[in-house]
Amino acid sequence: MSISQSVVLRPAGPVQPLDRRVWGLSAVGVGGFALAGVYQLSGGRIGIPCILHATTGLDCPLCGSTRMAAALLRGDLAAAWNFNAVVLVLGPLIGVAVGYQVLAWTLESLRLVKLPRLRMSSRTSDRLLTAVIALLVVFGVVRNLV
């Protein structure tokens, strides 16, 4: 089946509810846009202190994410990579997947078009979550050793 055959311009049937995880990740995306607005209004002087870093001096896997986002807002990709490479790579991948899910749900809710949803089995979902957590743990350990 080709992509052109899977997107059918016809009234959609009953609307399937959007997964709660998609709503949660969408809220994170909206929070990111709000953070970008606050960053612009504050003149670039924002930051969220990391409790782990403040108490132990170690960087957690998410340390540098705010500075990475600020570097991206300035257009400095090299600095963003140095602040937090894992979030820089995973963020857009997750953002595109969540954005597509929200777009598919919205178009289906408006009864304009029914796009195929991204689906995975619970076993695949569990493996993917385990892989992401393992990646973050390894990244957290390696960044403190180097």
CORTARA-V541995 format. One record per residue. N is the residue number from 0. SS is DSSP state (H for helix, E for strand, - for the rest). D_CENTER is the distance of its C-alpha to the mean C-alpha in Angstrom with 2 decimals. Layout:
BEGIN
N,SS,D_CENTER + N,SS,D_CENTER
END
This chain:
BEGIN
0,-,29.36 + 1,-,28.01 + 2,H,25.05 + 3,H,27.60 + 4,H,29.17 + 5,H,26.07 + 6,-,25.27 + 7,E,28.24 + 8,-,29.22 + 9,-,30.89 + 10,-,30.56 + 11,-,27.99 + 12,-,29.36 + 13,-,28.22 + 14,-,24.65 + 15,-,22.53 + 16,-,20.53 + 17,-,16.77 + 18,-,15.35 + 19,H,14.73 + 20,H,11.47 + 21,H,10.23 + 22,H,11.82 + 23,H,10.31 + 24,H,6.63 + 25,H,8.32 + 26,H,10.11 + 27,H,7.43 + 28,H,6.80 + 29,H,10.59 + 30,H,11.01 + 31,H,9.48 + 32,H,12.03 + 33,H,14.58 + 34,H,14.17 + 35,H,14.80 + 36,H,17.83 + 37,H,19.12 + 38,H,18.85 + 39,H,20.94 + 40,H,23.37 + 41,H,23.90 + 42,-,24.77 + 43,-,22.03 + 44,-,23.25 + 45,-,20.43 + 46,-,18.95 + 47,-,18.10 + 48,-,20.48 + 49,-,19.47 + 50,H,22.03 + 51,H,22.16 + 52,H,22.83 + 53,H,25.31 + 54,H,27.24 + 55,H,27.25 + 56,-,26.39 + 57,-,23.83 + 58,-,20.27 + 59,-,17.63 + 60,-,14.61 + 61,-,12.59 + 62,-,15.68 + 63,-,15.47 + 64,H,11.91 + 65,H,13.70 + 66,H,16.18 + 67,H,13.73 + 68,H,12.25 + 69,H,15.95 + 70,H,16.99 + 71,H,14.65 + 72,H,16.20 + 73,H,19.51 + 74,-,18.79 + 75,-,19.46 + 76,H,17.35 + 77,H,19.69 + 78,H,19.32 + 79,H,15.51 + 80,H,15.95 + 81,H,18.57 + 82,H,16.69 + 83,-,13.76 + 84,H,13.54 + 85,H,11.30 + 86,H,8.29 + 87,H,9.47 + 88,H,9.49 + 89,H,6.64 + 90,H,3.99 + 91,H,5.92 + 92,H,6.66 + 93,H,4.02 + 94,H,4.22 + 95,H,7.80 + 96,H,8.37 + 97,H,7.52 + 98,H,9.38 + 99,H,12.10 + 100,H,12.60 + 101,H,13.08 + 102,H,15.30 + 103,H,17.27 + 104,H,17.86 + 105,H,18.93 + 106,H,21.28 + 107,H,22.66 + 108,H,23.25 + 109,-,25.09 + 110,-,27.02 + 111,-,26.53 + 112,-,25.21 + 113,E,23.83 + 114,-,21.08 + 115,-,20.48 + 116,-,17.61 + 117,-,15.38 + 118,-,17.10 + 119,-,17.55 + 120,-,20.14 + 121,H,19.67 + 122,H,20.99 + 123,H,18.43 + 124,H,15.61 + 125,H,17.33 + 126,H,17.78 + 127,H,14.20 + 128,H,13.25 + 129,H,16.31 + 130,H,15.49 + 131,H,12.12 + 132,H,14.12 + 133,H,16.99 + 134,H,15.13 + 135,H,14.00 + 136,H,17.62 + 137,H,19.22 + 138,H,17.28 + 139,H,18.32 + 140,H,21.87 + 141,H,22.23 + 142,H,21.08 + 143,H,23.73 + 144,H,26.39 + 145,-,26.14
END
